[in-house]
């Protein structure tokens, strides 16, 4: 009689564990779906996005007529025009 009870208990525990594992898997899968959907934001609503379609930073390039003139101030280059001063509109 002891053998029948042990077999019954093993079968019952096995079924319970199988149901519990399926339920736990479903809860975990559902939580991933819910959290994945909650994190979707538009780009303009997401404060962690700071640059889209932005070119990387670079140094200003001012051409000079020769290597000797390149050691001078960039304002002395014939290819550079300052926008400082009075403007007439």
C-alpha positions in Angstrom: 0.0 0.0 0.0 2.9 2.3 0.7 4.1 2.0 -2.9 0.7 3.1 -4.3 0.7 6.2 -2.1 4.2 7.2 -3.1 3.4 6.7 -6.8 0.2 8.8 -6.4 2.1 11.5 -4.6 4.9 11.6 -7.2 2.3 11.8 -10.0 0.4 14.6 -8.3 3.5 16.6 -7.5 4.7 16.1 -11.0 1.5 17.4 -12.5 1.5 20.4 -10.0 5.1 21.2 -11.0 4.3 21.0 -14.7 1.3 23.4 -14.3 3.4 25.7 -12.1 6.2 25.8 -14.7 3.8 26.6 -17.5 2.1 29.4 -15.4 5.5 30.9 -14.4 6.6 30.9 -18.1 3.4 32.6 -19.1 3.8 35.3 -16.4 7.4 35.9 -17.4 6.6 36.2 -21.1 3.7 38.5 -20.4 5.9 40.8 -18.3 8.4 41.1 -21.2 5.6 42.1 -23.5 4.2 44.7 -21.1 7.6 46.3 -20.3 8.7 46.2 -24.0 5.5 48.1 -25.0 5.9 50.6 -22.2 9.3 51.6 -23.3 8.3 52.7 -26.8 8.6 56.4 -27.2 8.8 58.9 -30.0 12.2 60.2 -30.6 11.2 63.7 -29.5 9.8 62.4 -26.2 12.9 60.4 -25.3 15.4 62.5 -23.3 18.2 60.0 -23.9 18.3 60.7 -27.6 20.4 63.8 -28.2 21.5 63.5 -31.8 19.7 62.1 -34.9 20.8 63.1 -38.4 23.6 65.1 -36.8 27.1 65.2 -38.3 30.0 64.6 -36.0 31.9 67.6 -34.7 34.8 68.8 -36.8 37.4 71.5 -36.9 36.8 74.6 -38.9 38.6 74.6 -42.2 40.0 77.8 -43.7 42.0 77.5 -46.9 45.1 79.5 -47.5 47.0 80.3 -50.7 50.2 78.8 -49.6 51.9 76.9 -46.7 53.7 80.1 -45.5 50.4 82.0 -45.3 48.8 79.1 -43.4 50.8 80.0 -40.3 49.1 83.4 -40.2 45.8 84.4 -38.6 42.8 82.9 -40.4 41.3 86.4 -40.8 44.3 87.2 -43.2 43.3 84.5 -45.6 42.0 85.8 -48.9 39.4 83.0 -48.8 37.9 84.0 -45.5 35.4 86.8 -45.0 34.3 88.0 -41.6 30.7 88.6 -41.0 31.3 91.1 -38.1 30.3 94.7 -38.6 27.2 96.6 -39.7 24.7 94.9 -41.9 22.3 96.7 -44.2 19.0 95.1 -44.8 
